[in-house]
Amino acid sequence: MQSSKIIVIAALFLGIIFTGFQCSSTELTSAKLYIQQKNYDKALEVLKKEVEKNPQSDEGYYLMGGIYGERGQYDQMVDSYNKSLAISKKFEKDINNQKVHYWYTLTQSGAAYFKRVSSNKNQDSIKINLNKAATAFENAVMVIPDSAYTYYLLSLVYMSQQNYDKAIKPLEKYTELGKSSDGYVYLGSIYYDKGNRLKESYTKSKNVQDSIGYMEDFNKAITVLEEGRAKFPNDTKLLSTLSSAYVASNRLSVAIDAFKSLAESDPKKENLYNYGVVLLGAEKYEDAIKQFNKALEIDPNYQNAIYNIAVSYVKWGTEINKEAEDKGDKGDSYKDKYRQAIPYLEHYTQIDSQDIKVWDLLGKVYAIVGMPDKAKDAYDKVDQLRKSK
Protein backbone atom coordinates (compact mmCIF):
# COMPACT_ATOMS: atom_id res chain seq x y z
CA MET A 1 0.00 0.00 0.00
CA GLN A 2 2.80 2.38 0.96
CA SER A 3 4.74 1.73 -2.26
CA SER A 4 1.58 2.48 -4.27
CA LYS A 5 1.31 5.85 -2.55
CA ILE A 6 4.92 6.64 -3.38
CA ILE A 7 4.40 5.76 -7.04
CA VAL A 8 1.35 8.02 -7.16
CA ILE A 9 3.26 10.89 -5.57
CA ALA A 10 6.26 10.41 -7.83
CA ALA A 11 3.99 10.49 -10.87
CA LEU A 12 2.11 13.51 -9.60
CA PHE A 13 4.67 16.01 -10.83
CA LEU A 14 4.54 14.79 -14.42
CA GLY A 15 0.75 14.59 -14.33
CA ILE A 16 0.13 18.05 -12.96
CA ILE A 17 2.26 19.89 -15.52
CA PHE A 18 -0.46 19.60 -18.11
CA THR A 19 -3.14 21.24 -15.96
CA GLY A 20 -4.26 24.39 -17.70
CA PHE A 21 -1.98 23.68 -20.64
CA GLN A 22 -4.07 25.67 -23.08
CA CYS A 23 -3.79 28.99 -21.22
CA SER A 24 -0.09 28.79 -20.30
CA SER A 25 2.54 31.25 -21.47
CA THR A 26 4.93 30.21 -24.23
CA GLU A 27 7.65 29.56 -21.65
CA LEU A 28 5.38 27.40 -19.46
CA THR A 29 4.14 25.46 -22.47
CA SER A 30 7.70 24.82 -23.63
CA ALA A 31 8.83 23.87 -20.11
CA LYS A 32 6.06 21.28 -19.80
CA LEU A 33 7.06 19.69 -23.08
CA TYR A 34 10.72 19.60 -22.04
CA ILE A 35 9.74 18.06 -18.68
CA GLN A 36 7.71 15.41 -20.51
CA GLN A 37 10.83 14.64 -22.53
CA LYS A 38 12.93 14.68 -19.27
CA ASN A 39 15.05 17.44 -20.82
CA TYR A 40 15.39 19.25 -17.51
CA ASP A 41 18.21 21.55 -18.58
CA LYS A 42 16.07 23.13 -21.32
CA ALA A 43 13.03 23.15 -19.05
CA LEU A 44 14.93 25.11 -16.40
CA GLU A 45 16.29 27.47 -19.00
CA VAL A 46 12.83 28.50 -20.19
CA LEU A 47 11.37 28.54 -16.67
CA LYS A 48 14.03 31.01 -15.57
CA LYS A 49 12.95 33.21 -18.45
CA GLU A 50 9.33 32.73 -17.36
CA VAL A 51 9.88 33.94 -13.77
CA GLU A 52 12.12 36.75 -14.97
CA LYS A 53 9.35 37.99 -17.27
CA ASN A 54 6.62 37.23 -14.76
CA PRO A 55 7.86 37.37 -11.13
CA GLN A 56 4.34 36.37 -9.97
CA SER A 57 4.41 33.07 -11.88
CA ASP A 58 3.39 30.64 -9.15
CA GLU A 59 3.33 27.81 -11.68
CA GLY A 60 6.78 28.69 -13.01
CA TYR A 61 8.33 28.40 -9.54
CA TYR A 62 6.30 25.29 -8.85
CA LEU A 63 7.62 23.55 -11.98
CA MET A 64 11.16 24.66 -11.19
CA GLY A 65 10.81 23.09 -7.73
CA GLY A 66 9.73 19.80 -9.28
CA ILE A 67 12.78 19.74 -11.56
CA TYR A 68 15.17 20.51 -8.71
CA GLY A 69 13.57 17.69 -6.72
CA GLU A 70 14.10 15.25 -9.59
CA ARG A 71 17.75 16.32 -9.67
CA GLY A 72 18.24 15.96 -5.91
CA GLN A 73 18.90 19.69 -5.50
CA TYR A 74 16.70 19.92 -2.44
CA ASP A 75 17.74 23.35 -1.24
CA GLN A 76 16.74 24.88 -4.58
CA MET A 77 13.59 22.77 -4.66
CA VAL A 78 12.46 24.12 -1.30
CA ASP A 79 13.36 27.68 -2.30
CA SER A 80 11.32 27.42 -5.51
CA TYR A 81 8.34 25.87 -3.75
CA ASN A 82 8.43 28.59 -1.10
CA LYS A 83 8.42 31.26 -3.80
CA SER A 84 5.43 29.61 -5.47
CA LEU A 85 3.52 29.46 -2.17
CA ALA A 86 4.38 33.07 -1.38
CA ILE A 87 2.58 34.08 -4.59
CA SER A 88 -0.48 31.82 -4.18
CA LYS A 89 -1.67 28.59 -2.56
CA LYS A 90 -2.76 27.14 -5.90
CA PHE A 91 -0.15 24.36 -5.85
CA GLU A 92 0.06 23.94 -2.07
CA LYS A 93 -1.45 20.45 -1.96
CA ASP A 94 0.81 19.18 -4.74
CA ILE A 95 3.88 20.79 -3.16
CA ASN A 96 3.12 19.25 0.23
CA ASN A 97 2.63 15.82 -1.34
CA GLN A 98 5.93 16.07 -3.18
CA LYS A 99 7.75 17.21 -0.03
CA VAL A 100 6.37 14.22 1.86
CA HIS A 101 7.50 11.95 -0.95
CA TYR A 102 11.07 13.28 -0.90
CA TRP A 103 11.20 13.34 2.91
CA TYR A 104 10.10 9.71 3.06
CA THR A 105 12.56 8.62 0.35
CA LEU A 106 15.47 10.47 1.96
CA THR A 107 14.68 9.20 5.46
CA GLN A 108 14.43 5.61 4.24
CA SER A 109 17.69 5.99 2.33
CA GLY A 110 19.50 7.47 5.34
CA ALA A 111 18.19 4.71 7.61
CA ALA A 112 19.42 2.06 5.15
CA TYR A 113 22.92 3.57 5.07
CA PHE A 114 22.95 3.86 8.86
CA LYS A 115 21.83 0.26 9.28
CA ARG A 116 24.78 -0.95 7.18
CA VAL A 117 27.19 0.50 9.72
CA SER A 118 26.21 -1.92 12.51
CA SER A 119 27.01 -4.98 10.41
CA ASN A 120 30.25 -3.62 8.91
CA LYS A 121 33.77 -3.83 10.36
CA ASN A 122 35.57 -2.07 7.51
CA GLN A 123 36.39 1.44 8.76
CA ASP A 124 36.41 3.00 5.29
CA SER A 125 33.03 1.49 4.50
CA ILE A 126 31.64 2.65 7.87
CA LYS A 127 32.84 6.20 7.17
CA ILE A 128 31.29 6.22 3.68
CA ASN A 129 27.93 4.92 4.93
CA LEU A 130 27.82 7.39 7.81
CA ASN A 131 28.55 10.26 5.43
CA LYS A 132 25.79 9.11 3.07
CA ALA A 133 23.37 8.70 5.96
CA ALA A 134 24.19 12.19 7.25
CA THR A 135 23.62 13.73 3.81
CA ALA A 136 20.30 11.95 3.40
CA PHE A 137 19.02 13.04 6.81
CA GLU A 138 20.29 16.61 6.32
CA ASN A 139 18.31 16.79 3.09
CA ALA A 140 15.24 15.26 4.74
CA VAL A 141 15.40 17.95 7.44
CA MET A 142 15.69 20.59 4.73
CA VAL A 143 12.60 19.27 2.95
CA ILE A 144 10.42 18.94 6.07
CA PRO A 145 11.99 20.84 8.97
CA ASP A 146 9.41 19.93 11.60
CA SER A 147 9.91 16.17 11.86
CA ALA A 148 11.36 15.30 15.30
CA TYR A 149 12.23 11.78 14.10
CA THR A 150 14.59 13.04 11.39
CA TYR A 151 16.49 15.30 13.80
CA TYR A 152 16.88 12.33 16.13
CA LEU A 153 18.30 10.12 13.38
CA LEU A 154 20.62 12.89 12.19
CA SER A 155 21.97 13.40 15.71
CA LEU A 156 22.64 9.66 16.04
CA VAL A 157 24.68 9.72 12.83
CA TYR A 158 26.71 12.74 13.98
CA MET A 159 27.40 11.07 17.32
CA SER A 160 28.44 7.87 15.51
CA GLN A 161 30.89 10.03 13.57
CA GLN A 162 32.08 11.38 16.95
CA ASN A 163 31.10 14.81 15.69
CA TYR A 164 29.43 15.73 18.97
CA ASP A 165 29.44 19.49 18.46
CA LYS A 166 27.54 19.02 15.21
CA ALA A 167 24.98 16.83 16.99
CA ILE A 168 23.98 19.66 19.35
CA LYS A 169 21.69 21.57 16.97
CA PRO A 170 19.61 18.60 15.79
CA LEU A 171 19.33 17.43 19.41
CA GLU A 172 18.12 20.87 20.46
CA LYS A 173 15.51 20.70 17.70
CA TYR A 174 14.59 17.16 18.68
CA THR A 175 14.01 18.12 22.31
CA GLU A 176 11.88 21.03 21.10
CA LEU A 177 9.72 18.85 18.83
CA GLY A 178 9.96 15.40 20.36
CA LYS A 179 8.17 13.61 23.16
CA SER A 180 11.06 11.46 24.36
CA SER A 181 13.70 11.91 27.06
CA ASP A 182 16.46 10.62 24.76
CA GLY A 183 17.20 14.05 23.31
CA TYR A 184 17.78 15.55 26.75
CA VAL A 185 19.97 12.64 27.81
CA TYR A 186 22.14 12.80 24.68
CA LEU A 187 22.40 16.59 24.70
CA GLY A 188 23.18 16.74 28.41
CA SER A 189 25.77 13.97 28.02
CA ILE A 190 27.52 15.85 25.20
CA TYR A 191 27.91 18.97 27.35
CA TYR A 192 28.91 16.86 30.35
CA ASP A 193 31.59 14.98 28.37
CA LYS A 194 32.90 18.25 26.89
CA GLY A 195 33.17 19.63 30.40
CA ASN A 196 35.05 16.56 31.61
CA ARG A 197 37.56 16.80 28.76
CA LEU A 198 38.23 20.46 29.51
CA LYS A 199 38.49 19.68 33.22
CA GLU A 200 41.12 17.04 32.51
CA SER A 201 42.95 19.51 30.28
CA TYR A 202 42.84 22.12 33.05
CA THR A 203 44.41 19.75 35.60
CA LYS A 204 47.41 19.42 33.28
CA SER A 205 47.71 22.91 31.80
CA LYS A 206 46.15 25.11 34.54
CA ASN A 207 44.85 27.22 31.68
CA VAL A 208 42.21 29.57 33.08
CA GLN A 209 40.17 29.40 29.88
CA ASP A 210 39.86 25.63 30.29
CA SER A 211 38.57 26.19 33.82
CA ILE A 212 35.96 28.68 32.62
CA GLY A 213 35.06 26.43 29.70
CA TYR A 214 34.41 23.27 31.69
CA MET A 215 32.17 25.10 34.16
CA GLU A 216 30.19 26.57 31.26
CA ASP A 217 29.73 23.11 29.75
CA PHE A 218 28.69 21.56 33.08
CA ASN A 219 26.17 24.36 33.58
CA LYS A 220 24.79 23.81 30.07
CA ALA A 221 24.43 20.11 30.84
CA ILE A 222 22.56 20.88 34.06
CA THR A 223 20.26 23.36 32.33
CA VAL A 224 19.33 20.83 29.63
CA LEU A 225 18.93 17.96 32.05
CA GLU A 226 16.86 19.95 34.53
CA GLU A 227 14.57 20.93 31.67
CA GLY A 228 14.29 17.26 30.75
CA ARG A 229 13.70 16.26 34.35
CA ALA A 230 10.71 18.61 34.54
CA LYS A 231 9.13 16.69 31.64
CA PHE A 232 10.41 13.21 32.47
CA PRO A 233 10.85 13.12 36.28
CA ASN A 234 11.31 9.35 36.47
CA ASP A 235 13.75 8.76 33.61
CA THR A 236 16.69 6.83 35.06
CA LYS A 237 19.33 7.71 32.47
CA LEU A 238 18.42 11.38 32.61
CA LEU A 239 18.60 11.49 36.41
CA SER A 240 21.88 9.59 36.48
CA THR A 241 23.49 12.02 34.03
CA LEU A 242 22.10 14.98 35.96
CA SER A 243 23.55 13.68 39.22
CA SER A 244 26.97 13.31 37.58
CA ALA A 245 26.76 16.87 36.21
CA TYR A 246 25.83 18.23 39.64
CA VAL A 247 28.82 16.49 41.21
CA ALA A 248 31.22 17.61 38.45
CA SER A 249 30.15 21.25 38.85
CA ASN A 250 30.51 21.13 42.66
CA ARG A 251 26.80 21.74 43.19
CA LEU A 252 26.72 18.95 45.73
CA SER A 253 24.24 20.45 48.17
CA VAL A 254 21.73 21.01 45.36
CA ALA A 255 22.29 17.48 44.09
CA ILE A 256 21.99 15.87 47.52
CA ASP A 257 18.75 17.69 48.34
CA ALA A 258 17.20 16.93 44.94
CA PHE A 259 18.08 13.25 44.85
CA LYS A 260 17.37 12.65 48.52
CA SER A 261 13.87 14.00 47.98
CA LEU A 262 13.40 11.78 44.92
CA ALA A 263 14.71 8.66 46.71
CA GLU A 264 12.40 9.25 49.66
CA SER A 265 9.29 10.01 47.60
CA ASP A 266 9.85 7.18 45.12
CA PRO A 267 12.29 4.63 46.60
CA LYS A 268 12.80 2.47 43.53
CA LYS A 269 16.27 1.08 42.91
CA GLU A 270 17.27 3.65 40.28
CA ASN A 271 16.45 6.59 42.53
CA LEU A 272 18.27 5.06 45.49
CA TYR A 273 21.25 4.38 43.25
CA ASN A 274 21.34 7.93 41.85
CA TYR A 275 21.17 9.36 45.37
CA GLY A 276 24.08 7.09 46.29
CA VAL A 277 26.09 8.35 43.30
CA VAL A 278 25.67 11.94 44.48
CA LEU A 279 26.70 11.01 48.02
CA LEU A 280 29.72 9.18 46.64
CA GLY A 281 30.67 12.28 44.67
CA ALA A 282 30.40 14.28 47.90
CA GLU A 283 32.78 11.74 49.53
CA LYS A 284 30.07 10.66 51.98
CA TYR A 285 31.12 7.05 51.60
CA GLU A 286 29.15 5.44 54.43
CA ASP A 287 25.91 7.19 53.41
CA ALA A 288 26.48 6.29 49.75
CA ILE A 289 26.99 2.62 50.62
CA LYS A 290 23.70 2.62 52.57
CA GLN A 291 21.80 3.85 49.50
CA PHE A 292 23.49 1.36 47.19
CA ASN A 293 22.63 -1.46 49.63
CA LYS A 294 19.00 -0.33 49.68
CA ALA A 295 19.02 -0.65 45.88
CA LEU A 296 20.51 -4.16 46.23
CA GLU A 297 17.71 -5.15 48.58
CA ILE A 298 15.36 -4.54 45.66
CA ASP A 299 17.63 -6.14 43.04
CA PRO A 300 20.53 -8.26 44.44
CA ASN A 301 22.19 -8.35 41.01
CA TYR A 302 21.98 -4.61 40.28
CA GLN A 303 25.44 -4.24 38.72
CA ASN A 304 25.79 -0.48 39.00
CA ALA A 305 25.07 -0.58 42.72
CA ILE A 306 27.42 -3.54 43.28
CA TYR A 307 30.26 -1.81 41.47
CA ASN A 308 29.77 1.51 43.23
CA ILE A 309 29.73 -0.08 46.68
CA ALA A 310 33.16 -1.48 45.84
CA VAL A 311 34.30 1.92 44.53
CA SER A 312 33.02 3.59 47.70
CA TYR A 313 35.06 1.25 49.90
CA VAL A 314 38.18 1.72 47.74
CA LYS A 315 37.90 5.51 47.82
CA TRP A 316 37.15 5.42 51.53
CA GLY A 317 40.28 3.33 52.15
CA THR A 318 42.37 5.65 49.98
CA GLU A 319 41.16 8.66 51.96
CA ILE A 320 41.97 6.99 55.30
CA ASN A 321 45.43 6.09 54.04
CA LYS A 322 46.12 9.63 52.86
CA GLU A 323 45.03 11.13 56.18
CA ALA A 324 47.27 8.66 58.01
CA GLU A 325 50.26 9.48 55.80
CA ASP A 326 49.73 13.20 56.35
CA LYS A 327 50.00 12.53 60.11
CA GLY A 328 53.07 10.32 59.68
CA ASP A 329 51.14 7.17 60.59
CA LYS A 330 52.36 4.11 58.66
CA GLY A 331 49.60 1.77 59.84
CA ASP A 332 47.56 -0.40 57.48
CA SER A 333 44.10 -0.12 59.03
CA TYR A 334 42.93 1.46 55.75
CA LYS A 335 43.24 -1.96 54.12
CA ASP A 336 40.08 -3.07 55.92
CA LYS A 337 38.08 -0.89 53.55
CA TYR A 338 39.79 -2.46 50.54
CA ARG A 339 38.95 -5.92 51.90
CA GLN A 340 35.30 -4.92 52.19
CA ALA A 341 35.30 -4.05 48.48
CA ILE A 342 36.44 -7.54 47.42
CA PRO A 343 33.14 -9.49 47.80
CA TYR A 344 31.32 -6.90 45.70
CA LEU A 345 33.93 -6.92 42.95
CA GLU A 346 33.94 -10.72 42.90
CA HIS A 347 30.14 -10.75 42.79
CA TYR A 348 30.25 -8.37 39.84
CA THR A 349 32.64 -10.64 37.90
CA GLN A 350 30.24 -13.55 38.44
CA ILE A 351 27.47 -11.53 36.80
CA ASP A 352 29.67 -10.07 34.04
CA SER A 353 33.02 -11.75 33.48
CA GLN A 354 33.94 -9.55 30.50
CA ASP A 355 34.26 -6.13 32.18
CA ILE A 356 37.92 -5.12 32.02
CA LYS A 357 37.67 -2.19 34.44
CA VAL A 358 36.28 -4.42 37.21
CA TRP A 359 38.98 -7.07 36.82
CA ASP A 360 41.62 -4.32 36.78
CA LEU A 361 40.27 -2.76 39.99
CA LEU A 362 39.98 -6.18 41.61
CA GLY A 363 43.63 -6.90 40.75
CA LYS A 364 44.74 -3.65 42.38
CA VAL A 365 42.70 -4.35 45.53
CA TYR A 366 44.09 -7.89 45.80
CA ALA A 367 47.63 -6.51 45.49
CA ILE A 368 47.08 -3.83 48.16
CA VAL A 369 45.67 -6.27 50.75
CA GLY A 370 48.45 -8.80 50.15
CA MET A 371 46.84 -11.41 47.92
CA PRO A 372 49.45 -11.64 45.10
CA ASP A 373 48.23 -14.91 43.56
CA LYS A 374 44.71 -13.61 43.15
CA ALA A 375 46.06 -10.28 41.91
CA LYS A 376 48.02 -12.12 39.19
CA ASP A 377 44.91 -14.09 38.16
CA ALA A 378 42.90 -10.86 37.88
CA TYR A 379 45.58 -9.14 35.78
CA ASP A 380 45.88 -12.22 33.56
CA LYS A 381 42.14 -11.91 32.96
CA VAL A 382 42.59 -8.25 32.03
CA ASP A 383 45.28 -9.16 29.48
CA GLN A 384 43.11 -11.95 28.07
CA LEU A 385 40.11 -9.65 27.61
CA ARG A 386 42.20 -6.91 25.98
CA LYS A 387 43.70 -9.35 23.49
CA SER A 388 40.27 -10.69 22.57
CA LYS A 389 38.92 -7.24 21.64
N, C-alpha and C positions, 0 to 999 in steps of 0.2 A: 504494500500500500504506500509506504513511504517513498520507495523508488519511483512509483507512478507519479507522485506529487512532484518529485524533483524533475522528472521528464517534462511534465506540464509546465513547470516554472521556467525550465531552460528553453522551452519552445516559445514561451510567451513573448520574448523580445522580438523574435522573427515574425510572430503572428501579428503583433500590435502595430508594426511599422506601416502596415497598409491601411490602417484606420484613417479615414478621411483623405485617402490618396488623391481624390479628384480635385480637392481644393487646396492642395499643398503648393508652396512656392516651388520654383524651378529647382532650387538647391535641395529642398526637402525631398522632392520627387526623385532627383538624381541619387541622393544619399540612400534612399530606400532601395533603389535598384542595386546600388553598389553593395549594400548590406546583404541583399538577397544572394548576390554573387560571392559573398564573403570577401569582397575587395575592400577591406576596412581602411586601408591607407587613403584610397580615393574618397571613400565615404566621409572620413574625418576632414579631408581637404575641403569638400564642399560644405560640410556642416560648419566649419570655422568661418567660411564666407557667409553662411546663413546667419549666424549669431552676430557677426560683425555688421551685416546689413540691418539685421533686426534683433537688437539686444533683448527684446521681450519675447523671443522665440522659445517658449516653454518646451515645445516639441523638439526643437533643434538641440537644446541642452539634454533633453531626455534621451534622444538617440545617441548623442555623444557618450553619455554615461553608459549606455548599453554596450557600445563598442569598447570602451575602456575596460568594462567588466570582462568581456570576452578575451581581452588581451592580458588580463591579470594586473592591470594598472589601477589598483583599487583606490588609491588616493585621488586620482583624477576622476574616477567613476563617481566617488562620493561628492566631489566638488561639483561635477556637472549635474548630478541629481539635485543637489542642494540649490543650485542656481535655477533649475527648472521649477522646483517647489516654491522658491521665493517669488517667482512670477505668477504661478497659479497652482492649484491642487488637482489639475486635470489628470495628471499621470501618477498621482500619489499612490493609489492602490497598486499599480504595476511596479512602481519603484520599490515600494515596501516588499512586495513579493520577490522581486529580484534580489534585494538586499538579504532577505531571509535565505534565499537559495545559495548565495555566495557565502554567507556566514556559516550555514550548515556544511557546505562543501569544504570550506577552509578549516572549520573546527574538526571535522572528521579526518581530514588529511593530517592536521597537526597531531591529533590523538594517535593516528597510525604510526607516524614517525616516532612519537614519544614512546609508544609501546615497544618498538623495535629495540630501544635502548636497554630495556631490562633483560632481554635475552641475548645480548651481544657483549662479547668480551674484547673485541677489537677497538682500541681507543680511538683510532682515526674514524672508524665507522660510527662510534658513539657520538663523536664530535659533529660529524656531518648530519646525523639524524637529529641531534639536539638543535643545530642551527636551522634545519628545515622546519622543525616543529615550532621553533620560536618565530620564524618568519610567517608561518601559516597562522599562528595565534595572533600575532601583531596585526596582520591583515584582517583577521576576523573581528578584532577589537575596533579597527578602523571602520569596518562596514557597519557593525552594530555596537556602538559604544556603551550600551547599558545592559550587557549580559554579564552578570556576576560570575557565571561558570567559566567564561572565556578568560577573564582576568585571573581566576584561580589557576587554570591550566597554564597560562603564560608565566605566572609567578613560580610554579613548580619547575618549569623548564629552566628559567633563569637560575633558580637555586641549584638545579642539577648541574648547571654550567659553572656553579660556584660564583655566579655574578650576583652577589647578594644585594649590592647597592641598586642594581637595576630592578631587582624584584620588589623594591619598596613601593614604587608607584602603583603597580598592578595590585599589590596587597592592600594598599590604602583604598583603592577603588573597590576591591572585593569586600573589604570590611564595611564600606559605605553601602554597597548594594546587596551583600549576601546576608544569609540568615544562619551562618555557621560560625563556630568559635575558632575554626582553623586559621582564618585570616589573622585574627588577633594573636594567636599563639606564634605563628610564623613570623609576623612582623615584630612582635615583642622579642622573639628569640634573635632575630637579626640585629636589632639594636643592642641587645644584651651581649651577644657574641662580639660585636664591634667594640663595645665598651671593655670587655675582658681583654681583647687584643691590645687595645691602647693602654690598659692598666699594666699589662705585662711589659709593654714597651717602656712605660714610665718607670717601672722598678729598675730597669737597666740603664735608661738614658737620663732619668730625672728631668726630662724636658717638660717645662711647665705647660706647654700647649697640649701634650699628651694627657696630662692630669686634667686639664679643663675639658678636653675632648671626651675622655672616658666617663666623666660625670654627666656630660650632656647626653651621651648615648644611653647611660643607665636611666637617666630621667625620662628620656623619650620612651624607653622600654616600659617604664612604670606607667607613664601616661596612657600608652596604648593598652597595656594589660589591665589597668584599672577601668578603662572604658569597656573593655571586653568583659571584665568581671561583673560590671553593672548589668550586662545583658545575659551573661552566662555564669551565674554565681556558683554553680556546682561543677564546672568543668575542671577536671583534675589536672590536665596538662597546663591549662592556663594558670591555675592557682600555683602550681609547682614552679613555673617560670617566673611568676610574679614574686614568689617568696625569694627566689634566687636573686632577682633584681633588687629587691629591698635590701637584702644582706650585702650585695656588692656595692650598693650606694650608701652604706652605713646608716640606713633608715631602720635600724633594728627595733626601736621602740614602737614605731608605726607597724612594722611587720608582726611583731609579737602580739600586739593588741588585736590586730586584724585577724590573724590566724588562730589565736586563742579563742576569740569569739566564735569563729566558724567551727572550730573543733568541739566547742561546748554545745553549740546550737544544733550541730549535725555531726555527731561523733562516728562517722564512717571512716574506714581505714585510710582513705586518701587524705581526708582532712586532718586526721591525727598525724599522719606521716608528714604532711606539709608543715604543720605546726612544729613538729620535731626538727625538720630541716632548718627552720628559722632559729630555733633555740640552739641548734648545733652551730649555726653561723654566728650566733652571739656568744659562743663558747660556754654555754650553759649545758655542760655535758650530761650531768645527772638528770636534769629535767628533760633533755632531748631523748635520752634513753628510755625514760618513762613513757613518753609519747609513742616512740617506735614500738615498745613492748605492748602498748594498748592496741596498736595496729596489728601486731602479731597475734594477739588474742582473738582477733576477728579472722585473720588469715595467717596461719602458722608458716606458710610458705611464701609470704609476701617478700620478694627478693629485695626490693628497694629498702624496706625497713630492716631486714637482716643485715644487709651490707652497711647501712648507716649506723647501726648499733656498733658494729665492729669498728667503723671509722671513728665514732665517738670515743670508744675506749682507747684507741690508738692515739688520738689527739689529746685526750685527757692524760694519758701516760707521758706523752711528749712534754706537755705543759708542766707536769709534776717534776719531771727530770730537769727541765730548764730552770725551774725555780730552785731546785736543790743545788744545781751547778752554780747558780748566781750566789748562793749562800756558802759555797765551798763544801757542800755535802756530797760525798761520793757514794752514797747508799744506792741500793737497787730496788727500793720499795716501789718505784714507778713501774717496774716490770709486772706487777700484779695486774695493772690495767691492760697491759698487752696480753697477758694470759687470758683475761676475760674476753678478749676479742676473738680468740682462737675458735671456740665452739661455733660462733656465728659465721666465721669465714669458712670453716669446714662444712657447715650446713649449706652454705651458699654453693660450694663446689659440688655438693651432692645433687642440688637442683639444676645447676648449670655448670658443667665441667669444662666449658669452652671459653670462659671469660678470663682473658689474660690478666686484666688489672687485679682481679681477686687473687689469682694464684701468685702474682708478683707481691702483693701486699702480705699474703699469708707467708711467703718465703721470708720476707723481711722480719715479720713478727716472730716466726720460729727462730731465726738467727739471733734476734735480740734477747729472747728468753732462754737461749742455750739449748736449742734442739737442732743441731747441725744436720743430722741425717734427714729429718723431715724438711728442713730448709732446702737441702740439695734436691730432694724429690720435687718440691714445689717449683724450684727454678728450672729443673729438667722439664717439667710440664710446660712452663712458660716458653722455653726454647722449642719444644715440640709444636706448640700451638702457633708460634711465629713462623716456623718453617712450613707449616701446612697452609698458611694463608697465601 
